[in-house]
């Protein structure tokens, strides 16, 4: 699988995932696994389990037709976020952190940031921005386990109230209009 991806320039030639960075040059495959034990809240309480997080809902979609298969759709991503929040009964105003896909591609990361901004920016200000990050900069793209790794990171952010530094971030991709969209690609920051 790696050779065809490398031939199509999907993979980073230096095997690093520069999520949201101007040096983004493809994604880096990682090796790993993650596990999340799911239980109904009532059962976990009755069993005396430690509850690390409550998953209020999940959603998935497909980008539909895009210019190329490797290019996401900001509209489809915004629609997915809206659906997930609607289904979970959540408002957008209280979100302070968004764990993004952030694969480290020069085209995909700005499109994803734009999709996030289409949902959240009208609820944000320069004084109260939305922090975004991607665990892929730390551990690479774990393929089918990438989502689980992102959920684990988001749970740790909530537990500790600290957003870890987005690894390898040097200079933000110029196509990400962070100031206009009130987004901050993760610097070390405490949540209020």
C-alpha positions in Angstrom: 0.0 0.0 0.0 2.8 2.4 0.8 4.5 2.3 -2.6 1.4 3.4 -4.6 0.7 6.2 -2.1 4.3 7.4 -2.4 4.2 7.3 -6.2 1.1 9.5 -6.1 2.8 12.0 -3.7 0.3 11.3 -0.9 3.0 10.6 1.6 5.5 13.0 3.2 8.9 12.4 1.7 10.5 13.0 5.1 8.0 10.9 6.9 6.7 13.8 9.1 3.2 15.1 9.3 3.3 18.9 9.3 -0.3 19.5 10.3 -1.5 23.0 9.3 2.1 24.0 8.7 3.5 25.8 5.6 5.9 22.9 5.2 3.0 20.4 4.7 4.1 17.9 2.1 1.9 14.8 2.5 0.9 12.6 5.4 3.0 10.3 7.4 1.8 6.8 8.1 2.2 5.7 11.7 1.9 2.4 13.4 -0.2 2.0 16.5 -3.6 1.1 18.0 -5.9 2.5 20.5 -8.9 1.2 22.5 -11.8 2.9 24.0 -14.2 0.9 26.3 -17.8 2.0 25.7 -20.6 1.4 28.1 -24.0 3.0 28.7 -23.6 5.7 31.3 -26.1 4.1 33.6 -24.3 0.8 33.4 -20.9 2.4 34.1 -22.3 4.2 37.1 -23.9 1.1 38.4 -20.7 -0.9 37.9 -18.6 1.8 39.7 -16.4 2.4 36.6 -14.2 5.4 36.2 -15.8 7.5 33.5 -13.3 9.4 31.5 -15.7 11.0 29.0 -19.3 10.9 27.7 -19.7 10.5 24.0 -22.9 12.3 23.2 -23.2 11.1 19.6 -21.3 10.3 16.5 -21.8 11.2 12.8 -20.2 10.3 9.5 -20.6 11.4 6.0 -18.8 11.4 2.6 -17.3 14.4 0.9 -19.2 13.7 -2.4 -17.6 14.7 -5.7 -14.5 16.9 -5.3 -11.9 18.0 -7.8 -9.7 15.0 -6.9 -10.1 12.0 -4.5 -7.5 13.3 -2.1 -9.1 16.7 -1.7 -11.8 17.1 1.0 -14.9 19.3 0.8 -15.2 22.1 3.3 -18.9 22.2 2.7 -19.3 18.5 3.5 -17.1 18.8 6.6 -19.1 21.8 7.8 -22.3 19.8 7.2 -21.0 16.9 9.2 -20.0 19.1 12.2 -23.5 20.7 12.2 -25.2 17.3 12.0 -23.1 15.9 14.9 -23.8 18.9 17.1 -27.5 18.9 16.2 -27.8 15.1 16.9 -26.1 15.5 20.3 -28.1 18.6 21.2 -25.1 20.8 21.6 -24.5 24.5 20.7 -21.4 25.8 19.0 -20.7 28.6 21.4 -19.1 26.5 24.2 -16.6 24.7 22.0 -13.0 25.8 22.8 -11.1 23.0 21.2 -11.5 21.0 18.0 -9.4 17.9 17.3 -9.1 18.0 13.5 -8.0 15.4 11.0 -5.0 17.6 10.0 -3.1 15.1 7.8 -0.4 17.5 6.9 -1.2 18.1 3.2 -0.8 21.5 1.7 -4.3 21.5 0.2 -6.3 19.4 2.6 -5.5 21.2 5.9 -6.6 24.6 4.7 -9.9 23.1 3.3 -10.5 21.4 6.7 -9.8 24.6 8.6 -12.2 26.4 6.3 -14.9 23.8 7.0 -14.4 24.2 10.7 -14.6 28.0 10.3 -17.9 27.8 8.4 -19.5 26.4 11.5 -17.7 28.1 14.4 -16.3 31.5 13.3 -19.5 33.4 13.8 -19.5 32.3 17.5 -15.8 33.3 18.0 -13.9 36.5 18.7 -10.2 37.3 18.7 -10.4 37.2 22.5 -12.2 33.8 22.5 -10.9 31.8 19.6 -11.3 28.1 18.7 -8.1 26.1 19.3 -7.5 23.4 16.8 -5.0 20.6 16.6 -4.2 17.2 15.2 -2.5 14.3 17.0 -1.1 13.2 13.6 1.7 15.7 13.9 2.8 13.7 17.0 2.2 10.1 15.9 1.5 10.1 12.2 -1.7 8.9 10.5 -2.7 5.6 12.2 -4.9 4.7 9.2 -8.0 2.9 10.6 -7.0 3.8 14.2 -6.6 7.5 13.5 -10.0 8.4 14.8 -9.6 6.5 18.0 -6.2 8.3 18.6 -8.0 11.6 18.1 -10.8 10.8 20.6 -8.2 9.7 23.2 -6.3 13.0 22.7 -9.5 15.0 23.0 -10.4 13.2 26.2 -7.0 13.9 27.7 -7.4 17.6 26.7 -10.7 17.7 28.6 -9.4 15.9 31.6 -6.3 18.0 32.0 -7.5 21.3 30.7 -4.4 21.7 28.6 -4.1 21.7 24.9 -0.8 20.2 23.9 1.5 21.9 21.4 0.8 20.9 17.8 4.1 19.2 17.1 6.3 20.4 14.3 4.3 23.6 13.8 6.7 26.2 12.6 4.7 28.6 10.3 1.0 28.3 9.6 0.0 27.4 6.1 -0.8 30.8 4.4 -4.1 29.5 3.1 -5.5 29.1 6.6 -7.0 32.5 7.5 -6.6 31.9 11.2 -7.1 35.6 12.2 -10.1 36.1 10.1 -11.7 32.8 11.2 -10.7 33.2 14.9 -8.8 30.0 14.9 -5.6 29.2 16.7 -3.6 26.1 15.7 -2.7 24.7 19.0 -0.1 26.4 21.0 0.2 25.3 24.6 -2.8 26.8 26.3 -5.0 26.3 29.3 -8.7 26.0 28.8 -10.8 28.3 31.0 
